[in-house]
Amino acid sequence: MSEHKSGFVNIIGNPNVGKSTLMNAFVGEKLSIITSKAQTTRHRIFGIVNGDDFQVVFSDTPGIIKPAYQLQNSMMDFVKSAFEDADVLLYMVEIGEKGLKDEAFFKKIQNSKIPVLLLLNKIDTSEQQVLEEQVQYWQELLPRAEIHPISALTNFNVKEVFNRILELLPVGPPYYPKDQLTDKPERFFVNETIREKILLHYKKEIPYSVEVETEEFVEDDKIIRIRSVIMVERDSQKGIIIGHKGAALKKVGVEARKDLETFFDKQVHIELYVKVNKNWRSSDRQLKRFGYQ
């Protein structure tokens, strides 16, 4: 019988490089929400992949930014923690990218004592010559990193990267029960699914001023009944979220319900409400309430 391997594999990079798409591809479930907007991922989310002789705990973190307010400071704290417990670090970049937006983070990668796999994503949008130039560019910047061209969206080379991760993992017992998929509770995925729809359908500052809190999650044999509150910072934002005769809010609810029925494999009934929670992004007390501290 072979030895059991177990470890934390943490994914970091700038916003919009495809980290969430990659983790969902590894896990085989939609754990991280995905939109084209920066700062879609706010928390550190674990996705757990189990085999007979391994357990890989993938960690998707917020995209690296220079914080402008307290919420973003908390988001960057999640990224810092990803450096501290990683057994393997996946540094994800895309074609044409030149480096992290935070130089201190980049120096940590350059000086890393743990294995670093640099994943050059979105190669399906690039020509061969450009790809070769990019590989050379990153080899010079990070000579100790292994470079793997991938396309997270089309699953190109993802299996090969996964196999390499298994080779690099230390021997050890599993950290979580073998039937566990993530460290987050059901309500977290309800909140994130609703927030994803808001990111997709609202413009400008609105999505970034929103937090979602699920106040009720009641499950029986046939149906899950959910009541969630969408928090905004100003009265004017509340009106925009609700829309004319409630049409905009209804659209969010319908789309979220469909995704949640797929995720939970059960009928879902969802009620959405909108409340004003002034300046929650800058309040330590509110950020702690929403799990950012």
Sequence and secondary structure as in RCSB ss.txt:
>XXXX:A:sequence
MSEHKSGFVNIIGNPNVGKSTLMNAFVGEKLSIITSKAQTTRHRIFGIVNGDDFQVVFSDTPGIIKPAYQLQNSM
MDFVKSAFEDADVLLYMVEIGEKGLKDEAFFKKIQNSKIPVLLLLNKIDTSEQQVLEEQVQYWQELLPRAEIHPI
SALTNFNVKEVFNRILELLPVGPPYYPKDQLTDKPERFFVNETIREKILLHYKKEIPYSVEVETEEFVEDDKIIR
IRSVIMVERDSQKGIIIGHKGAALKKVGVEARKDLETFFDKQVHIELYVKVNKNWRSSDRQLKRFGYQ
>XXXX:A:secstr
    EEEEEEEEESTTSSHHHHHHHHHTS  S   SSTT   S EEEEEEETTEEEEEEE        SHHHHHH
HHHHHHHHHS SEEEEEEETT    S HHHHHHHHT SS EEEEEE GGGS HHHHHHHHHHHHHH TTSEEEE 
BTTTTBTHHHHHHHHHHHS B   SS TT   SS HHHHHHHHHHHHHHHH  TTGGGG EEEEEEEEE SSEEE
EEEEEEESSHHHHHHHH GGGHHHHHHHHHHHHHHHHHHTSEEEEEEEEEE TTGGG HHHHHHTT  
